[in-house]
């Protein structure tokens, strides 16, 4: 599938308020939220669903920027050495399925981790090649990296990925075209709803499901830091749990989906890993159905057939 025609390019001599309607409407319509995929019932009659995910970035957070910092790479290595084992232990003890989105380079550096994740019944999805930013890539390069990433994950984990989460949730004008070309079932990078929805491209429904993310349901925004800019985490773990808990309880009240994004090198710290176990316990106590992102997508597609 070749790249779709681009909307009329903005005139560089014009300010946004001077753009004619075809320009701003074309930009907005490239990828939009279509029909909402919110089932009336969840498996087993559960009142709502919980989908927990982990972005196994590991060393690629530094490598994508040139790989100059041994310190940052060691922080990334904490993910497979300590974070992932702690996470898998909790998932195993609580019988909780999860989805792991893995850059191909992370999988090549730590293949045994991916085999263990897949072997314990969890989903592995595409998360770029080296955690690159899609929006700075030409179509051919983005397509090549996504295809190569799928090949690597299939070879290592034994199953070809059905879904993608773009690195840093960065979505180029060509990303959805490539997703469709690859025959992927779903994406989990965009934020137009709390519940799943169908992606629409240039006004045309695509059949691709979006399982939306949100920065407030991501551990990185609360615990990240930049030592050179003097930026430090400002939300204590108890505060982060409170935000996640309120999101989870609201999903229960609405009968919808609670989706969570965590990172092994971040949530895996001794002072934070308890948040994961607490969220699982809270969800279980409220009667949630827990599924991988792929399982959630399968359920909403079956429960919300196209008209």
Backbone bond lengths (Angstrom), bond angles and torsions (degrees), N, CA, C in turn:
res aa  C-N    CA-C-N  psi(-1)  N-CA   C-N-CA  omega(-1)  CA-C   N-CA-C  phi
1 X - - - 1.454 - - 1.531 108.52 -
2 X 1.329 119.10 113.93 1.466 121.10 -179.10 1.514 110.90 -72.45
3 X 1.330 117.06 162.84 1.467 119.44 177.48 1.521 111.25 -57.26
4 X 1.323 116.40 139.33 1.458 120.53 177.48 1.523 110.61 -71.75
5 X 1.327 116.98 155.77 1.461 119.31 176.98 1.523 111.21 -57.20
6 X 1.294 116.44 136.03 1.461 120.99 179.00 1.526 110.30 -78.41
7 X 1.321 117.46 152.80 1.467 119.76 174.61 1.519 109.88 -65.61
8 X 1.319 116.99 163.60 1.465 118.43 177.74 1.517 111.03 -53.80
9 X 1.308 116.65 131.91 1.461 120.71 -177.45 1.527 110.27 -70.78
10 X 1.343 116.91 139.03 1.461 119.15 175.89 1.524 110.96 -60.76
11 X 1.293 116.30 142.61 1.462 122.02 174.76 1.525 108.22 -71.84
12 X 1.326 119.04 120.69 1.466 120.15 -178.25 1.518 113.68 -61.12
13 X 1.304 116.78 -17.56 1.461 119.97 178.76 1.527 112.48 -88.74
14 X 1.336 116.39 -2.25 1.457 120.45 -179.27 1.520 110.84 -106.73
15 X 1.328 116.08 145.42 1.460 122.11 170.25 1.526 108.18 -82.79
16 X 1.363 117.33 158.90 1.466 118.36 -178.53 1.524 114.13 -54.08
17 X 1.321 118.32 -34.57 1.462 119.07 -178.58 1.533 111.88 -72.74
18 X 1.330 115.43 -8.90 1.463 119.85 177.85 1.523 112.97 -98.57
19 X 1.343 116.94 -5.21 1.461 119.57 -178.70 1.527 111.00 -63.83
20 X 1.317 118.33 139.98 1.471 120.13 170.73 1.522 110.03 -71.80
21 X 1.316 115.79 158.93 1.470 120.16 -174.57 1.522 113.71 -55.14
22 X 1.339 121.43 -41.95 1.476 119.04 -179.54 1.529 113.55 -58.12
23 X 1.324 117.44 -27.50 1.455 119.90 -179.14 1.526 110.09 -73.25
24 X 1.347 117.32 -56.52 1.473 117.44 -176.49 1.516 112.11 -70.91
25 X 1.332 117.39 -32.25 1.463 118.74 177.90 1.535 110.51 -69.79
26 X 1.312 117.23 -37.87 1.458 120.53 178.41 1.512 112.06 -64.56
27 X 1.326 117.31 -39.21 1.455 120.82 178.15 1.524 111.61 -64.65
28 X 1.326 116.19 -42.11 1.461 121.19 -178.57 1.525 111.32 -69.96
29 X 1.327 117.90 -35.07 1.461 121.22 -172.59 1.523 114.34 -83.44
30 X 1.327 118.46 -1.49 1.464 118.97 -178.28 1.530 111.12 -57.20
31 X 1.335 116.93 -48.31 1.468 121.82 175.53 1.528 107.23 -140.91
32 X 1.338 115.22 120.66 1.464 120.55 -177.93 1.518 109.96 -132.15
33 X 1.326 114.86 162.03 1.457 121.09 173.38 1.515 109.08 -79.77
34 X 1.335 115.93 128.17 1.443 121.72 176.32 1.511 111.56 -100.83
35 X 1.322 116.46 -138.24 1.462 120.31 -174.49 1.527 110.34 -62.13
36 X 1.303 114.83 140.04 1.459 122.19 -179.64 1.521 109.01 -77.74
37 X 1.315 116.11 134.36 1.458 121.93 -178.02 1.523 108.21 -111.52
38 X 1.327 115.15 78.13 1.466 122.25 -177.48 1.521 108.65 -119.68
39 X 1.319 118.29 101.15 1.467 120.42 -176.16 1.524 112.03 -69.14
40 X 1.313 115.57 152.05 1.460 120.64 176.76 1.526 111.18 -74.29
41 X 1.327 116.65 -27.76 1.463 121.01 -179.49 1.521 110.00 -133.90
42 X 1.307 115.05 146.02 1.451 121.91 174.90 1.522 109.03 -105.63
43 X 1.329 118.88 161.60 1.469 120.53 -177.02 1.526 112.95 -51.55
44 X 1.324 114.79 138.16 1.456 120.54 179.25 1.508 113.90 72.18
45 X 1.324 117.34 11.93 1.455 120.54 -178.11 1.512 114.38 75.20
46 X 1.340 117.15 16.49 1.468 120.96 -179.82 1.524 110.63 -62.18
47 X 1.341 117.97 145.32 1.462 120.55 -177.68 1.519 114.13 -74.09
48 X 1.328 118.05 -20.55 1.467 120.85 177.68 1.515 108.37 -161.79
49 X 1.349 115.50 175.85 1.466 120.59 -175.68 1.521 110.56 -122.48
50 X 1.322 115.44 150.03 1.463 122.65 175.45 1.527 108.23 -124.89
51 X 1.321 115.78 128.76 1.463 121.92 177.76 1.528 107.95 -126.66
52 X 1.323 116.30 109.48 1.468 121.90 -177.96 1.523 108.85 -102.08
53 X 1.331 115.61 136.50 1.463 119.85 -178.63 1.520 110.69 -135.74
54 X 1.333 113.62 158.01 1.460 121.80 179.57 1.528 108.82 -133.13
55 X 1.319 115.84 128.57 1.461 121.18 175.01 1.526 107.51 -96.54
56 X 1.339 115.78 106.01 1.463 121.49 -174.28 1.524 110.40 -86.54
57 X 1.328 115.58 66.15 1.466 121.14 -175.64 1.523 112.26 -67.89
58 X 1.321 116.47 -39.81 1.461 122.85 179.62 1.541 110.90 49.98
59 X 1.313 118.34 -130.51 1.472 120.52 -173.64 1.530 113.89 -72.09
60 X 1.330 117.83 -12.28 1.469 118.78 -174.54 1.524 113.26 -68.81
61 X 1.328 118.18 -19.18 1.468 119.02 175.15 1.517 111.52 -56.48
62 X 1.334 116.51 -34.30 1.460 120.50 178.70 1.522 111.33 -92.75
63 X 1.326 117.59 -38.78 1.461 120.56 -176.07 1.517 112.10 -60.85
64 X 1.334 117.79 -36.84 1.469 118.57 -177.62 1.524 112.05 -65.81
65 X 1.328 116.35 -21.51 1.468 120.60 178.83 1.525 112.35 -96.69
66 X 1.317 116.90 10.53 1.452 119.47 177.60 1.510 114.03 114.61
67 X 1.314 117.59 -9.38 1.456 120.84 174.46 1.502 114.96 63.65
68 X 1.329 118.00 40.35 1.456 120.65 -175.05 1.518 113.76 -89.84
69 X 1.314 118.04 -15.53 1.458 119.96 -170.87 1.531 111.64 -109.57
70 X 1.323 116.02 109.74 1.458 120.11 174.88 1.526 110.05 -63.90
71 X 1.327 116.60 -34.16 1.460 120.71 179.21 1.525 111.18 -62.26
72 X 1.325 117.12 -47.19 1.469 120.47 -179.33 1.531 110.87 -66.52
73 X 1.321 116.76 -35.05 1.457 118.94 178.12 1.530 110.93 -67.85
74 X 1.321 116.64 -34.44 1.461 118.94 177.46 1.527 110.67 -67.77
75 X 1.331 116.25 -35.06 1.469 120.28 175.31 1.521 109.81 -63.38
76 X 1.338 115.73 -42.09 1.458 119.14 176.68 1.513 112.16 -63.30
77 X 1.332 116.70 -37.29 1.462 120.39 -179.02 1.524 111.98 -67.64
78 X 1.335 116.58 -21.54 1.466 119.63 174.59 1.524 110.76 -58.62
79 X 1.338 116.40 -31.77 1.467 120.29 -179.09 1.511 112.93 -56.43
80 X 1.350 119.02 -57.63 1.464 118.99 -179.56 1.523 113.80 -74.42
81 X 1.329 118.54 -26.89 1.469 120.42 -177.49 1.528 112.47 -76.94
82 X 1.315 117.36 -42.52 1.463 120.74 -174.39 1.535 112.93 -122.88
83 X 1.335 116.07 -45.50 1.456 119.26 -174.06 1.519 113.48 -63.03
84 X 1.336 116.78 -53.99 1.462 120.00 -177.16 1.535 112.52 -61.52
85 X 1.348 119.58 -44.12 1.472 117.64 176.66 1.523 113.61 -59.56
86 X 1.338 117.51 -38.98 1.474 119.47 178.06 1.525 110.48 -65.57
87 X 1.323 116.33 -41.06 1.468 120.71 179.49 1.524 110.33 -63.61
88 X 1.318 116.93 -48.92 1.460 120.29 -177.72 1.525 111.51 -63.61
89 X 1.312 116.52 -33.89 1.469 119.65 177.22 1.524 110.53 -62.73
90 X 1.334 116.58 -44.86 1.468 119.92 179.62 1.523 110.52 -65.72
91 X 1.319 117.83 -45.08 1.466 120.84 179.89 1.523 110.80 -61.14
92 X 1.331 116.17 -38.30 1.464 120.52 179.88 1.525 110.62 -67.63
93 X 1.321 116.50 -46.53 1.470 120.19 -176.89 1.522 112.74 -67.09
94 X 1.338 116.24 -30.17 1.460 120.42 -177.93 1.522 112.76 -99.77
95 X 1.330 116.44 1.75 1.470 122.11 -179.85 1.528 110.31 53.50
96 X 1.343 115.15 51.61 1.459 121.65 -175.73 1.523 110.59 -113.03
97 X 1.334 118.16 120.82 1.462 120.46 175.63 1.523 110.43 -78.33
98 X 1.326 117.08 150.73 1.464 120.70 -179.21 1.523 109.33 -148.62
99 X 1.312 115.11 167.90 1.463 122.04 177.00 1.523 109.18 -116.10
100 X 1.327 115.90 136.15 1.460 122.81 179.13 1.528 108.33 -118.22
101 X 1.330 115.94 124.06 1.457 121.18 178.56 1.534 107.56 -105.06
102 X 1.340 114.92 120.19 1.456 120.69 -163.71 1.526 110.94 -126.14
103 X 1.340 118.91 118.77 1.455 119.34 170.00 1.530 109.38 -59.09
104 X 1.332 116.65 144.43 1.465 119.91 -177.80 1.521 111.70 -58.92
105 X 1.333 117.05 -37.17 1.463 119.65 179.56 1.527 110.52 -65.06
106 X 1.322 118.28 -38.47 1.467 120.83 175.04 1.524 110.55 -61.08
107 X 1.326 116.13 -41.29 1.464 119.76 179.82 1.525 111.07 -65.54
108 X 1.336 117.18 -38.60 1.462 120.99 179.19 1.529 111.37 -69.53
109 X 1.332 116.85 -34.31 1.459 120.39 177.52 1.519 112.40 -73.67
110 X 1.336 116.53 -31.75 1.465 120.80 -174.16 1.534 110.24 -133.53
111 X 1.322 118.26 61.71 1.474 119.89 -176.27 1.524 113.74 -64.33
112 X 1.325 117.44 -33.88 1.463 118.97 -178.87 1.523 111.38 -64.28
113 X 1.333 116.40 -35.05 1.468 119.65 177.37 1.523 110.52 -61.47
114 X 1.341 116.80 -44.94 1.464 119.88 -177.70 1.529 110.60 -67.25
115 X 1.308 117.05 -37.00 1.471 119.61 177.54 1.531 110.27 -64.72
116 X 1.318 116.39 -38.29 1.457 119.03 178.62 1.526 110.58 -67.97
117 X 1.311 116.89 -44.22 1.467 120.99 178.66 1.524 110.26 -56.61
118 X 1.330 116.46 -50.21 1.461 120.32 -179.67 1.529 110.90 -66.63
119 X 1.330 116.18 -38.79 1.459 120.15 -178.70 1.511 113.53 -65.12
120 X 1.334 116.98 -25.25 1.460 120.69 178.54 1.525 112.38 -92.39
121 X 1.336 115.73 11.40 1.460 120.16 171.22 1.508 116.24 91.45
122 X 1.313 118.00 8.67 1.456 120.29 179.89 1.532 110.48 -89.48
123 X 1.325 114.74 160.66 1.460 121.33 -179.67 1.525 110.43 -88.66
124 X 1.329 116.25 142.79 1.467 121.37 172.53 1.524 108.09 -118.81
125 X 1.335 115.72 127.05 1.457 121.43 -178.73 1.515 111.85 -122.04
126 X 1.310 115.30 167.28 1.463 122.93 -178.53 1.522 109.87 -72.17
127 X 1.326 115.51 138.45 1.472 121.33 175.83 1.530 110.09 -142.38
128 X 1.337 114.30 41.16 1.455 119.79 178.59 1.522 112.35 84.06
129 X 1.326 114.69 179.55 1.458 121.25 179.00 1.528 111.18 -88.61
130 X 1.336 116.44 -56.72 1.461 121.22 -177.85 1.528 109.53 -132.03
131 X 1.349 115.02 31.39 1.469 123.46 -177.97 1.531 110.56 65.13
132 X 1.333 115.36 34.73 1.461 121.33 179.13 1.527 111.49 -68.65
133 X 1.321 116.31 162.71 1.458 121.87 174.95 1.527 108.75 -91.86
134 X 1.319 116.75 116.28 1.457 120.67 -177.61 1.524 112.67 -60.16
135 X 1.328 116.38 -36.20 1.464 119.63 -171.32 1.522 113.93 -69.90
136 X 1.327 118.12 -10.39 1.467 119.73 177.95 1.523 111.21 -100.99
137 X 1.343 117.49 2.07 1.462 121.18 -175.54 1.529 111.31 -100.62
138 X 1.329 117.35 144.07 1.464 119.36 168.53 1.524 109.76 -70.40
139 X 1.314 115.45 161.11 1.466 121.30 -176.62 1.520 111.99 -52.10
140 X 1.328 117.68 -47.98 1.464 120.64 -174.65 1.525 111.22 -63.06
141 X 1.323 117.84 -40.71 1.467 120.80 -179.30 1.522 110.86 -69.86
142 X 1.330 117.73 -42.70 1.467 120.39 179.52 1.529 110.20 -62.75
143 X 1.316 116.34 -43.89 1.462 120.64 179.70 1.524 111.03 -62.66
144 X 1.320 117.35 -44.98 1.458 121.50 -179.46 1.526 111.09 -60.90
145 X 1.336 117.36 -43.81 1.461 120.37 -178.65 1.524 111.69 -67.47
146 X 1.328 117.25 -38.33 1.467 119.53 179.17 1.519 111.32 -66.85
147 X 1.323 117.03 -41.30 1.463 120.35 178.83 1.521 111.01 -66.65
148 X 1.320 116.74 -43.97 1.460 120.04 178.57 1.526 111.10 -63.29
149 X 1.322 116.78 -38.63 1.463 120.54 178.80 1.521 111.16 -62.31
150 X 1.333 116.52 -44.92 1.464 119.97 178.47 1.526 110.81 -61.19
151 X 1.325 116.49 -40.33 1.471 120.25 179.52 1.528 111.09 -62.76
152 X 1.343 116.77 -44.35 1.462 120.58 -178.96 1.520 110.88 -63.96
153 X 1.323 117.36 -46.05 1.461 120.19 -178.63 1.523 111.43 -64.46
154 X 1.330 116.79 -39.00 1.461 119.85 177.72 1.526 110.83 -64.08
155 X 1.318 116.60 -42.94 1.468 120.01 -178.52 1.526 111.24 -64.51
156 X 1.333 116.83 -40.86 1.463 120.00 -175.96 1.528 111.98 -80.77
157 X 1.326 117.08 -46.64 1.471 120.90 -173.64 1.517 113.47 -89.84
158 X 1.334 117.02 -17.42 1.452 119.75 176.47 1.509 115.67 92.53
159 X 1.322 117.51 -5.18 1.466 121.48 -179.85 1.521 109.08 -136.92
160 X 1.318 116.89 135.40 1.455 119.67 179.44 1.532 109.52 -75.72
161 X 1.333 118.27 132.02 1.468 120.80 -177.82 1.524 111.90 -62.13
162 X 1.330 114.24 145.30 1.464 121.70 177.56 1.514 111.66 -102.75
163 X 1.338 116.42 -15.41 1.452 119.93 -175.61 1.504 112.10 -137.48
164 X 1.318 114.73 167.45 1.455 121.60 -177.97 1.521 110.44 -137.05
165 X 1.313 115.36 145.08 1.452 122.34 164.00 1.523 105.79 -125.55
166 X 1.313 116.98 116.62 1.457 119.35 -176.70 1.528 110.09 -68.39
167 X 1.327 117.64 145.98 1.465 120.16 178.50 1.527 110.93 -58.23
168 X 1.317 115.45 133.28 1.472 121.95 -178.22 1.521 111.98 57.59
169 X 1.342 117.30 18.64 1.457 123.18 -179.22 1.527 110.68 55.09
170 X 1.322 115.62 36.53 1.461 122.77 -177.46 1.522 108.58 -93.24
171 X 1.315 117.38 122.01 1.461 122.91 -169.87 1.520 109.23 -123.32
172 X 1.315 116.74 115.33 1.460 119.91 -178.49 1.530 110.24 -86.85
173 X 1.335 118.46 169.48 1.467 120.33 175.04 1.531 113.08 -62.19
174 X 1.335 117.38 -16.55 1.464 120.95 -178.63 1.526 113.75 -101.47
175 X 1.336 117.90 -9.33 1.462 120.10 -172.01 1.518 112.06 -59.39
176 X 1.320 118.29 -46.93 1.461 120.32 -177.60 1.524 110.84 -66.17
177 X 1.315 117.58 -36.77 1.465 120.40 176.14 1.521 110.67 -58.38
178 X 1.335 116.74 -43.58 1.464 121.21 -179.26 1.524 110.59 -69.49
179 X 1.330 117.33 -39.93 1.461 121.21 176.06 1.526 110.43 -56.17
180 X 1.323 116.45 -44.73 1.464 120.64 179.78 1.518 110.92 -68.08
181 X 1.300 116.79 -40.43 1.460 120.79 179.32 1.530 111.45 -61.54
182 X 1.353 115.88 -36.25 1.457 120.42 -179.39 1.528 112.82 -80.08
183 X 1.323 117.31 -9.51 1.452 120.41 -179.75 1.513 113.46 74.49
184 X 1.334 118.18 24.70 1.453 120.67 178.43 1.529 110.34 -70.64
185 X 1.315 116.00 147.79 1.465 121.10 -177.27 1.517 112.10 -80.75
186 X 1.343 115.98 -35.94 1.454 117.83 -173.02 1.529 111.93 -151.45
187 X 1.329 112.65 163.97 1.466 122.74 171.83 1.520 107.55 -123.72
188 X 1.345 115.92 153.62 1.469 120.51 175.16 1.524 108.11 -139.99
189 X 1.346 115.17 69.90 1.464 121.03 -175.93 1.526 113.45 -138.35
190 X 1.327 118.08 -11.37 1.459 121.72 -170.98 1.525 110.79 -113.13
191 X 1.334 116.91 174.27 1.462 119.87 -163.70 1.524 114.73 -141.21
192 X 1.339 118.24 35.86 1.458 119.85 -174.15 1.525 114.12 -85.41
193 X 1.332 118.45 -4.55 1.463 120.63 -176.97 1.526 108.15 -158.63
194 X 1.323 116.17 170.66 1.460 120.75 170.21 1.518 110.77 -86.20
195 X 1.335 116.32 -29.62 1.453 122.07 -176.95 1.523 109.88 -107.95
196 X 1.325 115.59 169.40 1.458 120.39 -178.07 1.537 110.97 -63.27
197 X 1.317 115.14 154.92 1.459 120.90 175.61 1.525 109.36 -153.72
198 X 1.324 115.45 162.66 1.462 120.75 177.71 1.523 109.57 -86.06
199 X 1.316 116.37 137.47 1.453 120.30 177.53 1.528 110.30 -81.26
200 X 1.319 114.91 137.34 1.461 123.06 178.27 1.520 107.73 -115.79
201 X 1.331 116.12 130.12 1.464 121.10 -178.39 1.524 109.52 -117.38
202 X 1.325 115.00 117.74 1.465 120.95 -178.96 1.524 111.20 50.38
203 X 1.340 115.24 42.98 1.451 121.51 175.45 1.508 115.63 84.42
204 X 1.340 117.88 0.60 1.467 121.27 -175.73 1.531 109.57 -114.12
205 X 1.353 118.98 123.11 1.462 120.53 175.43 1.527 110.66 -60.23
206 X 1.333 115.97 138.36 1.464 119.94 -172.94 1.523 114.10 -105.01
207 X 1.345 118.20 -18.02 1.449 120.13 -173.16 1.515 113.15 83.28
208 X 1.331 117.81 -8.25 1.460 122.03 177.94 1.527 108.33 -82.85
209 X 1.317 116.54 131.38 1.464 121.40 -179.18 1.516 109.91 -90.96
210 X 1.307 116.08 137.10 1.464 121.84 170.42 1.524 108.41 -101.44
211 X 1.343 116.10 122.89 1.461 121.29 170.75 1.524 105.10 -104.23
212 X 1.342 116.59 99.17 1.462 119.65 -164.59 1.522 114.89 -72.43
213 X 1.317 113.25 148.65 1.467 123.52 174.40 1.526 108.35 -104.22
214 X 1.319 116.16 179.29 1.468 121.67 174.39 1.526 107.65 -161.59
215 X 1.323 116.71 138.92 1.467 119.73 -178.60 1.514 112.35 -62.09
216 X 1.342 117.92 -30.78 1.463 118.32 -179.32 1.526 111.53 -72.86
217 X 1.347 117.34 -13.36 1.462 120.86 175.03 1.533 109.94 -108.09
218 X 1.317 115.68 39.63 1.471 122.57 -178.89 1.520 107.80 -135.56
219 X 1.340 116.68 128.95 1.463 119.29 -177.03 1.529 113.65 -68.27
220 X 1.332 117.77 -26.43 1.463 120.69 -173.07 1.523 112.58 -62.55
221 X 1.335 117.77 -34.55 1.464 119.27 -175.75 1.522 111.90 -70.90
222 X 1.319 117.08 -21.16 1.466 120.27 -178.92 1.518 112.90 -95.76
223 X 1.321 116.83 -28.23 1.460 119.72 -173.14 1.527 113.75 -114.81
224 X 1.326 117.93 0.51 1.456 120.10 179.20 1.513 111.70 -74.02
225 X 1.334 115.43 160.71 1.459 119.41 178.52 1.517 109.83 -153.64
226 X 1.317 115.17 157.54 1.469 123.07 172.90 1.516 106.83 -129.74
227 X 1.313 115.93 103.03 1.466 119.15 -172.63 1.521 112.63 -64.45
228 X 1.347 118.08 -29.83 1.454 119.98 -177.17 1.528 112.25 -80.38
229 X 1.336 115.61 -27.59 1.463 119.22 177.99 1.524 111.96 -89.85
230 X 1.316 116.43 -3.29 1.460 119.54 179.47 1.508 113.37 75.16
231 X 1.352 116.97 17.04 1.458 120.54 -179.76 1.519 109.33 -90.72
232 X 1.316 116.31 128.17 1.449 121.95 -176.80 1.532 110.14 -130.05
233 X 1.346 117.72 154.55 1.469 119.55 175.87 1.525 110.83 -57.04
234 X 1.311 116.10 141.30 1.467 119.41 -178.08 1.519 112.55 -122.00
235 X 1.341 117.33 -7.17 1.457 120.49 -178.85 1.522 109.25 -107.72
236 X 1.317 118.38 120.51 1.472 119.81 179.61 1.521 110.71 -69.79
237 X 1.328 118.16 158.77 1.465 120.39 -179.92 1.524 113.19 -52.48
238 X 1.338 116.96 -38.17 1.467 119.10 178.94 1.528 111.30 -62.24
239 X 1.331 116.54 -36.30 1.453 120.14 178.62 1.518 111.95 -69.47
240 X 1.334 116.52 -38.30 1.461 120.45 177.83 1.526 110.20 -64.87
241 X 1.330 116.56 -44.24 1.460 119.22 177.08 1.524 111.03 -58.94
242 X 1.322 117.65 -39.93 1.461 120.41 -179.28 1.521 111.24 -62.17
243 X 1.346 117.23 -40.46 1.469 120.47 177.54 1.518 110.34 -64.56
244 X 1.340 116.72 -48.12 1.459 120.01 179.06 1.532 110.81 -60.79
245 X 1.335 116.57 -41.39 1.459 120.55 -178.63 1.518 111.38 -62.31
246 X 1.325 116.46 -43.11 1.468 119.85 -179.83 1.533 110.99 -64.92
247 X 1.326 116.93 -38.20 1.465 120.30 175.91 1.525 110.31 -63.34
248 X 1.321 116.44 -42.93 1.459 121.39 -179.02 1.528 110.56 -64.81
249 X 1.321 117.27 -45.38 1.462 120.49 -179.24 1.525 111.38 -65.47
250 X 1.328 117.25 -35.40 1.462 120.06 177.87 1.528 110.94 -68.31
251 X 1.343 116.77 -36.17 1.461 119.59 175.41 1.525 110.48 -62.84
252 X 1.320 116.53 -39.25 1.462 120.35 176.20 1.534 110.49 -62.26
253 X 1.314 116.50 -45.79 1.463 120.43 -178.03 1.531 111.67 -62.88
254 X 1.336 116.94 -33.79 1.463 121.70 -178.31 1.528 112.75 -91.63
255 X 1.334 116.55 -7.04 1.451 119.50 -177.32 1.511 113.41 69.35
256 X 1.337 116.23 29.38 1.456 120.70 -173.18 1.513 114.07 -111.43
257 X 1.329 114.70 -144.26 1.461 122.78 -172.30 1.523 110.54 -116.38
258 X 1.316 115.96 132.21 1.466 121.82 169.65 1.521 107.13 -107.95
259 X 1.326 115.93 114.13 1.461 121.85 179.50 1.519 108.47 -112.06
260 X 1.330 116.88 138.91 1.457 122.19 -175.93 1.527 109.78 -133.70
261 X 1.336 116.02 137.33 1.465 122.06 177.44 1.519 109.29 -118.17
262 X 1.338 116.08 123.86 1.453 122.66 179.28 1.528 109.33 -129.97
263 X 1.336 115.81 164.12 1.462 121.86 -179.15 1.528 109.14 -127.08
264 X 1.331 118.77 129.85 1.467 119.70 -178.36 1.519 114.41 -55.86
265 X 1.347 117.80 -36.65 1.466 119.07 -177.34 1.526 112.28 -79.60
266 X 1.333 116.80 -6.20 1.469 120.95 179.74 1.527 110.47 -108.91
267 X 1.325 116.59 -60.91 1.472 119.80 -176.97 1.518 111.29 -70.70
268 X 1.343 117.51 -18.45 1.455 120.98 -175.45 1.511 115.98 -73.28
269 X 1.336 117.57 -4.86 1.467 120.05 178.53 1.526 110.69 -65.72
270 X 1.334 116.05 152.36 1.469 120.69 -177.28 1.527 112.49 -56.92
271 X 1.324 116.19 -36.81 1.463 120.07 -175.58 1.524 113.20 -83.41
272 X 1.358 117.41 -1.33 1.470 120.29 -176.99 1.519 113.59 -123.92
273 X 1.325 118.37 -25.38 1.452 120.49 -172.10 1.522 112.23 -59.91
274 X 1.329 117.04 -25.82 1.468 120.61 179.22 1.527 111.97 -62.69
275 X 1.350 117.47 -23.41 1.472 120.58 178.93 1.524 109.67 -60.38
276 X 1.335 116.55 -42.88 1.463 120.45 179.34 1.526 111.03 -60.12
277 X 1.320 116.17 -48.72 1.454 119.59 -178.51 1.532 111.12 -63.72
278 X 1.325 116.59 -37.22 1.466 120.39 179.91 1.526 111.04 -67.27
279 X 1.311 117.88 -41.79 1.465 121.00 179.20 1.518 110.66 -63.29
280 X 1.321 116.66 -42.53 1.463 119.59 177.83 1.528 110.23 -61.59
281 X 1.332 117.13 -44.73 1.465 120.50 179.52 1.523 111.19 -62.43
282 X 1.330 116.97 -41.57 1.462 120.13 178.76 1.521 111.06 -62.91
283 X 1.345 116.08 -44.74 1.460 119.70 178.78 1.515 112.13 -62.05
284 X 1.337 116.24 -43.02 1.462 119.34 178.15 1.525 110.73 -61.96
285 X 1.332 115.70 -42.06 1.456 119.47 -178.96 1.511 113.46 -64.20
286 X 1.330 117.03 -26.64 1.460 121.28 179.15 1.522 112.47 -93.50
287 X 1.322 116.67 3.75 1.458 120.24 174.67 1.509 115.82 84.16
288 X 1.330 118.71 21.19 1.456 121.37 -176.46 1.525 112.35 -68.41
289 X 1.320 115.07 151.19 1.464 121.66 165.34 1.520 107.41 -92.08
290 X 1.322 117.32 129.75 1.454 122.84 178.90 1.525 109.33 -103.43
291 X 1.317 116.68 130.73 1.454 120.42 177.91 1.510 111.12 -144.72
292 X 1.330 116.41 158.73 1.465 119.36 169.60 1.521 108.44 -66.51
293 X 1.311 116.13 166.19 1.462 118.29 177.24 1.525 110.72 -60.89
294 X 1.335 116.16 -39.56 1.457 118.93 177.41 1.514 112.92 -62.66
295 X 1.325 117.42 -39.40 1.465 121.06 178.25 1.525 111.35 -66.63
296 X 1.331 116.95 -38.33 1.463 120.06 175.99 1.519 110.04 -61.24
297 X 1.324 116.24 -46.07 1.469 120.62 -179.80 1.524 110.65 -61.54
298 X 1.326 117.67 -44.09 1.463 120.10 178.47 1.529 110.77 -58.74
299 X 1.339 116.42 -41.57 1.467 119.02 -178.15 1.524 111.43 -67.53
300 X 1.322 117.42 -44.81 1.471 118.35 -177.10 1.523 111.11 -68.77
301 X 1.330 117.94 -31.98 1.457 119.51 177.28 1.530 110.47 -67.48
302 X 1.339 116.61 -39.54 1.462 119.75 178.97 1.521 111.69 -71.14
303 X 1.334 116.74 -35.01 1.475 121.10 -176.15 1.512 112.97 -84.82
304 X 1.325 117.61 -18.72 1.472 121.64 -176.48 1.532 109.66 -128.01
305 X 1.340 117.63 66.86 1.467 119.16 -177.89 1.517 111.20 -64.89
306 X 1.311 115.72 152.47 1.472 120.41 178.56 1.509 109.81 -63.77
307 X 1.320 115.61 143.01 1.470 121.09 -179.73 1.522 108.81 -73.78
